[in-house]
Structures are given as structure tokens and as C-alpha cells.
Amino acid sequence: MSSKIKLLYFLVVAMLVLSACSAPATSAPAATKAADAPAVTDGKCLGTAEKAIVDLKCKEIKIAVENAYPPFNYIVISTNKPAGWDYDAWNEICTRLHCTPKFIESAWEGMIQAVADGQFDAGADGVTINDERKQKVDFSVGYVKVDQRLLVRKGETRFKSIEELAKDGKLVLGTQTGTTNYETAVKFLPEKRIKAFEQFPFAVQALIGKDVDAVIMDETAGQGYMGENSDKVELIGASISGDQLGFLFPKGSALVASVNAALKAMSADGTLDKINVKFFGPNFKSMEADIKK
């Protein structure tokens, strides 16, 4: 399911990609505390007609977000307000397109179909671009390339890769239902050894509580969950699968070209890098305790 920067501290998590006509994608390093995220400008027209790359004349853009997938989107307990990469990215996009972002909470399960049916103008949530989904929705250019990795309890010694985990019939793998992470999991393990949760926070809590032995997820999300939980969980092993992430839109949406233009401009002037430094990487400080379930 994520555009990013060069790692400032540890490893390169993602890298900006360009499609045939060009497309952003970045790598990821250090981050900010959840409380440091700016206030959401939901319902406010951003930017000006004079400076707009494409002037959408304050058009309201209904954007589906799960609000349960850090660092992309989540609710901060201390403020009861949403925050995350998706919010900052879309606020910047609308600033460049002179439009009004309207964030609407939606469960991951059913989100793609809801966008396809026109219930939303766009879908965020770190969605992996693949051919099956392209049959239902249109995608923006890939804004980041991410690797799927294993998140495990700190100090795990029983296995070092998904292949080794798969060989031990007693081990259980956690993930989120309806994701490409789940699709990858079933390539290695029988479904009876895969425990799928409605949201990744539940999978991570199950890992910490020893109800599952590992969780397969996108590396960027895994680093977001680590944050100050670095004493409890860690990412191990090589990349299991590399994927590009993009925003999704109803088929034939006129928004795709405008959003692509904004993303390319954000990539060219370094704005995507700044957003990525803030939300991706091992220093991201929005942990389980700070996120409203």
C-alpha cells in the first residue's frame, strides 16, 4: 500500500519513481512527533487562482482516508485531530491546484470500490498500484516505491526471513485483510497460518502481545509503528516485494492529470522530500499510544 527521500539516518526506505511521462517517488528518513503535525485544513479552499498550476476554482475534493494507518493517516489522542502524510500531501496538492480538501474517514475494506462507485473523488491510504485495481479505478503517478518487510518482536531469533518463518508450521503471520500485504503472505504461507486484521494497529498489538509471530507490511508503515516502540518491535529481512503507491480515482476522473501535475511539481522543488522527512523513517514519533483506535 506509499514518495520519499534519502535516508538521513539509517536505511533508504523508498525512492522516487517516474513513469513514462514522469512521476514522483522518494525515500524516507527522520520524522516528527504526531503532535507537531499541522492542523488539518479540511473545508478550506487553499492556494490562489494566480499561483495555481491548474485552477480548480476552490472545487471540493472528497478524499477517503482510513485514519488508522500511520504514518499516512491517524488520529492523535491528545488533540483528537487527524494527521499524517496523506493530510500534508493533499493540503499541498490543493494549495497548488486552488481546491478544497475534504477528508472523509472510510474503512479500508471497501474503499477502492467506494472510489470506483464515485462516493469519493480520491482515495489515499498508501494504496499499491496493481493491474487488478486498475480495472476498477484510475491511479495517480506513483508517489513512492516501498518494500514489504517483516515486523517482529525485538530480538526475534527463530527466523530471519519470511521463507524461514514459512518453514516452521507453528508460526503465525499477521497482516491486514484486503491488502497487497495479505496477497504476498498467501504466496508463502497457507491461509490457516495467516491472521488478518481489519486494521494494522490491531495486527501490531497482536504481535506485541505474542498472538502472532510477525506482521508483513510496507516498510514505511513498519517504521512508523516502530517510532518509540523500537524497544518492542523491529523490521527484519530483505525486501519481500517492492511496490509503487498512488492515489486512486474513479475511472476517467479529470482530477488525475491535475494531481499528477501537482505531484511532479512537488517532487521537482523538494516539497515531497520535506513531507517525507517528517513522516517516514525510524525516528517517526507517532506510536500506538498516541493514536486513537
Secondary structure, DSSP 8 states (H G I E B T S, - for coil): -------SSS---B-----TT----B-------GGGS----TT---S-TTT-SS--TTEEEEEEE-S-BTTTBEEETTTTEEESHHHHHHHHHHHHHTEEEEEEE--STTHHHHHHTTSSSEEEEEEE--HHHHTTEEE----EEEEEEEEEETT--S-SSHHHHHH-TT--EEEETTSHHHHHHHHHS-GGGEEEESSHHHHHHHHHTTSSSEEEEEHHHHHHHHGGGGGTEEEEEEEEEEEEEEEEEETT-THHHHHHHHHHHHHHTTHHHHHHHHHSSTT----GGGB--
